[in-house]
Amino acid sequence: MANVTVVGVQWGDEGKGKIVDWLANEADIVVRFQGGNNAGHTIVVKKKKIALSLIPSGIIRNNTLSIIGNGVVVNPNALLDEIKKLNKVGIKVSKRNLKISENASIIFSFHKKIDEVREVQKGPNKIGTTGRGIGPAYEDRVGRRAIRFADLINDSFLKDKISNTLEYHNTILAGLNSKSLTVGNIMDEINVYKKKILGYVDRTFPILQKAKKESKKILFEGAQGILLDVDHGTYPFVTSSNTLPSAASIGTGMPIKSLGFILGIVKAYTTRVGSGPFPSELSNSIGKRLGEIGNEFGTVTGRKRRCGWFDSVITKHSIDISGVDGIALTKLDVLDSFKEIKICVGYKLRNKRINYFPSSEIDQRDIKPIFETHCGWMENTQGAKSWTDLPALAIKYVRRIEELLETQVSLLSTSPKREDTILVKNPFID
């Protein structure tokens, strides 16, 4: 089993960037398969923080090819800006180590505008979108009016496609009391980045197929988390794409049998950005303390994350629907100074105990967490590189999570640094 697929198992922000970077040391190719620049992966290398939104985390590693798959919606200006920032810190990005799928969809400025205005109009019922045009861009893809990178090659054909797209969007813009757009407006926007971006565009499926035939190791990198999946997450407070491991097949063109080991990234407590249900949320000093110690601010938006105790019920839901083979448990060190640590092991819904996360939005609002209490270890785990470095109570906590999730810990992260990782089972080795 040469390949590995990495997905977040909560509401995102689980530490996927560090884990993908760590695994990328063994990978030949790292491919991002869904989402857009609403995702943020932070990697710490030699005390230097590197934030990535579109480019796969494997770009940090030498001799590793990074691919942005067809399932991703791409803002070309945001991507070029990210490339520029990486080049400035000494990470050279070129068409040799970065490829964009020719059938990935493009995000335009009008997508962002529509996204922002809609969110404002929702008022207290807002979803919590990042306002980067991800949703409207995915709507265009499903509506069969998206403009893809392959369309940029022929101007005459491109103008026809833009005209078709604007027939729809100018109606929307008029309804939002915004100025209509012309084909010339969009062509001007495209011409700003067209020459630079086309150097990275390629037929990525044949590259992946060739790698498969040569038994090279492919690492599929997901964005956000399972609980933000448009079908299986806390709908409607979700992202606009499917975040399950199976989306890696759709978002790259690789057969589902090629996805290999499914590694779910799980934070040792729970966080969420934006609106939506959060049963184990702590709207008190403990939640505030978790956020301060864990530096819980969004990589992309800088927004403060909501914090709470580990929720085993909703996390088990994610694991069951995604077929996770093993988990990477992150941020255990954030809990080092808590005398008492709790785990949500069930819910109470209208005075009845349930052991599942309900699909009904009304029920999701009404559920209350049932906690079990654990003694904190009150010792430093940061930088631990083996089980023997961990306090007994910390190991007991990890074992309880494994028991509740019915899934083994494959990797254990004890700090943001790539070297502070305990390897239990190498996902690249069957």
N, C-alpha and C positions, 0 to 999 in steps of 0.2 A: 504494500500500500504506500506508493511514493508521494501522493498528494495530500494536502491538508486544506480544509476549509474552516476559516475563522469567522465566528459570528458573536455578537453581543447577545447575552441571554436576558438582560433586563431592559431598561429604557435607554440604553446607550451609555456612553461615558464610563464604561467598565474597565478601560485600560487596554483596549485593543491595539492601540498604536505601539505600545511597548512590547506586547506579546508578538505581534506580527514582525516587528523589527528583530526581536530575539530569534524567531523561527526563520526569518529571512536569511540568516547566516548559513542555513542549510539548503535554501531554495535557489533554483535557477531562474524562476519567474515568479513575480508577485502580481496578481491581477485583481483589480477592484471591479466589482460586478453590479453595484446598484448605488442609488443615492446621488448626491451632487455636492456642491460646496457648502451644504448645510451641515455636513459631518466635520468633525475635527478630531484628529489623532495627534497627541503630543508625545514626542520621544525625547528622552534626556540622554545625550551623548557627551561625555567628558564635561559634565556640569552645564552643558549648553542645551537649552530647550529649543526644540524644533517642532513647529506646528504645521501639520499637513491637513488639507481639506479635500483635495481632489487626487493628488498624486499618491499612489500606493506607498506604504511605509517602507517597502523594500528598496526605495530609491537611495536610502542612506548607505546601503551595502554595496561594495564594489562587486563587479561582475554579475550583478543581478538585474535582469530585465524587468521593468515595471510597465504594466499594461492597464490602460483605462478601458474597460469593456463596454460593449454595446448597451448594457443595461444602465449605464450612468448617464445622467443629463449634465452637460458640461457648459459652464460659462467660460468662453475662451479668454476673456480679459482677466478673470480671476485665476485661471490656470497659468497664463503667462506671467502674472504678478507673482504667483507661487514659485514658478521656475526662477524668476529673477532673485527672489529672496534666498532660495537655496544656493544659487550660484554665488551670492554675496558671502555666504558662510562657508564657502569652499566645497560645496556639494555640486559637482558639475552635472547638469542635466542636458542631454542632447538626444537626437533621434536614435542614437545607438542604445541608450538605456531607458528611453521612454517612448511608448507607442500609444496612440489613441485609435480606438476602433473607428473605422470609416462609417459605420452605421450607428454611432452614438448620436444622440439628439443634442441640439444646441439651445442654450438658454439665452434669450435676448433681453434687452432692457425693459421691453413692454411686459415680459413675464414677471419681472421684479415689481414693476409698478402695479400690475393687477394684484399680485400677491399682497403687497403692502396695504393697498386700499381696501381690499376685502377683509383683511384682518382688523383694520381699524373699524370698519362698519359692523363687525360682529360684537364689538364692545365687550361686555363681561363674559360673553360666550366664545371668546377667541380661542383658537386652537393652540396658539403658542408657536406659530411658524417663525422661521428665522427671517422671512421676508426676502429670500434670495431667488424667488421665482421657480422653485423646484416643483411645486404642485402644478402651476399652470403649464410648465414645460412637459410634465408627464401627461397632463390632459391632452396636449397637442399630439403626443405620441399615440395615445389610445384613440384619439379622434382622427388619426391618419393625415394630419396636416403639419407634422413636425418637419423642421429643416435639419438635415443631418450633414455631417462633415463631408460625406461623399458628394453632396449636392453643390459644394462650393467650387467644384472644378469647372463647371460650364455656366457662364454668366447668363446666357439666354434661358437655359432651363431653370436656373436659380431664380431669376426674376418671375417666371411663371409660378414657381412654388411659393414665393413670397406673396405674390398677388392673391393666391388661393388662401394663404394663411391670414392675410389682412382682411379678407372678406368677413372672416369670423371675428377677429380681434378688434376691428374698428367698431363693430356693433357693441362689443363688451365695453370698449373705451368710451363710447358715446353714452352708454348707460351709467358710467362712472364719472360723467361730466369731464372727460379728458379729451385732449386734442387727437384727432385721427392721424394715422401714420400713412406715409406713402412708400412705394417700393424704393424710391430714392433714399428715404430715411434709413431703411434697413440695409440697403447696399452700402451706404456710407459707414454704418456701424460695422458691417462685415469687413469692409476694406481696411479698417484700422488694424485688424489682427490676421486677416486672411493669409498673407504671405508667410508670416511667422508660424502660424498654427499648422498649416498644411505640411510643413516639414516633419511633423510628428504623426500625421495621419497614415494609417496603413491597414491592410487586411490582416487583422489580428488572429482570426480563427485558424488560418493555415499555420501561423507561428505556434499556436497552442497544440495543434494536431501533430506537428513535426516534433514538438517537445515530448508529447505523449509517446510517439513511436520510438523516440530515442531514450525513453525511460528517465526523462529529466523530472526534477521535482517542481511541482507547481503549487503555489500557495494562493488560495482564493481569499480575498479580503473583503469582508462585509462592512457596511457602515450602519450607524444607529444600533438598534437592538430589536430582538424578537417582539418585545411588547409594543413596539412602534410599527409592526407589520400592518399593512393596510387591510388585510383579511383577518388576521389572528391576534392583533394587538388590542389595546384599550380604545377601540373605535368609538367616536370619530377623532379622538385625540392621538392621532398616529401620523406617520409620514406618508408620502404618496407612492411608495414602492413596497414590494415584498422584500422583507429582510431575512426570511428563512434561508437555510443553506441551499435549498432547492433552487433559489433565485440565482445561484452561482452558475447553474447550467443555462438558464434563460439569458442571463446577463453576459455570458461569454461565448455561448454556442458549443460548449463542451458537453459531452454526454454525462448524464447524472451519475453513471457508474464511475466516472473519472474524478469525482469530488474527493474521494479518499476519506481520511479521518476527519470527523466533524468535531472541532474543538470549540466549546462554548466558553466565552469569557464572563466570569461572574465576580462582581465586587463583594467584599466581605460584609458590606452593609448595602443599603439601597439609596439611590438618588434618582431624581427626575428633574428635567428642565421643562418649563412651560406648564400649561394647564393639563387637567385630566386626573383620573382617580389615582390614589396613592395610599393604600390601606395602612401601611406601617409608618407613615410620615410622622415625624416628631416636630410639631410646631412649638417648640420650647427651647430651653437653654441647651438641652442635650443635642437636639438637632442642629442648633447653631454651632455647638462645639465640634460636632462631626464635620460640618462644612468648613470650619476654620482649619482644623487639623488636616483634613483631606484636600484642602485648597479647591473646594468644589465650586468652580466657576467655569462656564462653558468656554471651550477652546475657540469656537467660532464667534459666538455672540458676547462672551464675557458675562453673561447672565448668571446670577447666583442660582445654584442648584438646590432643590428641595431635598432634604435628607431624612432618613429613617432607618430603623433596624432592618436586618436581613429578613426578607419575606420568602420563606421556603415554598409557600403554596403557589404563588404566581410564577416563581422561578421554575418550579417543577412543571408547571403548565408549558412554559417555553421549551424546556428540555424534551418533554413528551412529544410536542408537535414538530420539533426540529430534528429529532433523532440524534442528539448529541452523543458522541462516544466517550468524551472525557471533558473535564472543565479545567480552566486556568483560573485559579482563585487569586484575586488581586486586592491590594490595599489592606492586607491583614494588619499591617503596622499601625494603621490609623486608630485601631481599637486598643492599642497598648496601654493607654492611661485610664481606661474605664473600669471602675470597680465592679460594675454590673453590666452585663450585655444581654440583650434579649433577641429572640428569634420568633418571628410570626409563624405559627404552626397550624393555623386554621382561622376561619372567619365566623362571625356571628351575623346572621341575616334575619332580621325580625325575630329575634330570640331563639333562632334555630341555628345549630352549628353546621357549617358546611366545610368541606375539605377541597373545594375547587374554586376557581375564579369565574364568576358568572359573566355571560356575554351581554346580558341586558344592561344598558346604560343606567337605568334606574336602580337596579340591584347593585351595580358597582358603586353608586353614590351612598348606598345605605349600609354596606358591609363594614363591620368593625373587626379589628385584628384580635386574635387570641395569641398571647405571648407565652413562651416559656423562658425562664430566667437562668442565666449562666454566670458563674463567677468569672470576673475578668482576671487576666494573668498579671497585670501590673508590672510587666517587664518589657524591656526593649526587644522587638523582633526585627527592627529595621536593619537591613543588610544581611539577614540570615541566609546562608547558602546551603544548608542541609537540615534535615529533620532534627538532628541532635542539637542544633543551635536554637531550636524553638522551646519555649516554656511548655511544660506538660499541659497546662490549661489551654494554651493556644492550640496544641495538637488535638485536644479533646473537642474544642470548638470546630475545628476543621473536620474531624471525624463525624461530628453530629450533622454538619452540612452535607457531607457525603451520604450519610444515612437517609436524611430527609429527601435528598434529590435522587437517591438511588443511582448515583453516578460518581465515579472515581475522580479525584483530583490528579490531573496529569502534570500541571505546573502550578507553582505557588510563588507569587510575587510579593516581595517584602519591602520594596521601595520603587520609586520611578526609574532608578538606574537599571540599565539592561543587564548588568552582571549580577544584580541581586534577585536571582531567580532560582528556585529549587526545582530541579527536574525529577519527576517521579516516573513518567513514561514519555518517551520521545514520540510525538504524534507521527513523525515521518517514518517510524519503524513499526511494522505490523507486529 
